[in-house]
Structures are given as structure tokens and as C-alpha cells.
Amino acid sequence: MRLVHDPTDGDPRTLASAVETADSFASRLFGLMFRASVPDDYALVFPFDGAKRRGIHTAFVRVPIDVVWVADGTVTRVETLPPWRSVARAEADTVVELAAGGAAGVNAGDAVRIED
């Protein structure tokens, strides 16, 4: 799988080609916690049943991360969160966590999709 960014004003590009889906209780609970690093080409995708305000925290996340909130394929928010102490929320049916800088150039209103 790969995570593709379709900007409103440019060509599509791959954000990550190593994509993992957090679809179990444990994978959603732990997310990127306790990892010493996050590879540049990696994304952890949290799919949900319908859009609503979704929160992400960096308690026990040891590195800064980029978070992209997506509702119906459209980015609603992008935020770089520092390790250990951040919380952020936005409307989403999908939340994506990447290494810090991995979402550079991704803006609200852009499209993001997962391809097989």
C-alpha cells in the first residue's frame, strides 16, 4: 500500500510507501508510542466509521510526528506535534501519522488516499 497526496494545485505524489493500518484495539491504543524512530517512508493510518472530531496525543511518543486528519478523502487539518506533550483534534474519518516532515506541502482542502 502507499499513501498518495493530491494537492489542489499540483501533481500527485507518494507520501509513504510503507503503510500500516491501525485496525485492532491494540494498534489503535499504541499507535506510534514507544518507537525510537519513525521511518521517512512510513505512515500509520487510523480508519474510522464516519467523520467526527478525532483526537491524537503524543504521550509516550518519543519523536515529533506529522498528523493528517482526512474526511471523505479531503484533508481537514495538518499538524506537526512534538513528542510527549501534545494533543490535537479535528474532524476526520481517517487519521494519518507520519514522521515529522512527512506531510510537508499537504494542506487543508487537498486530497489524500491510500492505494493498494
N, C-alpha and C positions, 0 to 999 in steps of 0.2 A: 504494500500500500504506500501511497505518497500523499502528502498534503500540498495542495495547489492553491496559490493566491492569484485571483483575477482582479487586478486593480481596475478602477473605473476609467483610468486614463493611460493604460499601457498594456503590455503583453503579459500573459500568464507566466508564472514562474513557480518552481518547486520550492517550498519552504522546508520540507523534510521528506526524506525517502525511507526513513526508519520510523514507522508509525505504529504505536501500540494503543489499543483501546482499553480504557478503564471501564470494564463492563461487569465486574464482580464486586461484591461488597468490599473485599479486602483491597482490590486495586483502586477503588474509589476512595477508600479510607486513607490509604497511604500515599497515593499519588507519587510525587517526587520526593517525599520525605526520606531523610536518612541517606540519600545518594550523595557521594562525594563530588560528582560532576554530572553534567548532562551533555551528551554529545551534540555537536553543532547541527547534525543532520537528523535529530530525533524529535519526535512530537508525541505527547501523551494526550489522547483525545477522550473526553468525557461526554458520551452521548446521553441525552435525557429524553423523556417522553413529554415533549411540548415545551414551549418557551415560558419562562418566568424568571424572576431575579435569582441568579445563581452566584454564590459566594465562593471565593478561593482565599486560602490563607497560606502563609509561608512558615508557620510554626514547624520546627524540625526540618525545614528545607534549608540545606546548607549553602546553596548558591542562588544568585539572583536568577529570576526567570521572567520570560515574557508570557503574558496570558492574553488570549484572544477569545472574546465572547462572540458567538455566532447565533443568529436566529433566522431560520428559514434560508440558510446559505449566505446571509448578509452579516458582515461584521458590525457589531453594535458598540464594541469598546476594545481598545488595545492598551495594555498597561505593563510596564516593567516593574516587578515587585522585588524589593530587596529581601535577602534571606532573613529568617527567624521572626520578623515582626510586622508583616503586612497583612492586610485584609482588603479585598476589593470585591465589588458586586456590580453586576449588570444583567440586563435581560438576555437570555440565551436558551437555546435548546441543545447547544453543543459548546463546550469549553475546551480550549486547546492550551496546553502548557508546552513551552519550548525553552531552550537555552536562551539566556539574555542576549538580545540582538537578533534572535531568530525571526522575530516578527518585524524587523526594520522595514519600513516602507508600507506596512499594512495599516490601513486607516478605516475608520468607521465608514460604512457605505460600500466598501469593497466586498467582493465575493471570496469565500474560502470553501474549498470542497476536498473531500477525500476520494481518491481514485484507487481502484484495485490494480 
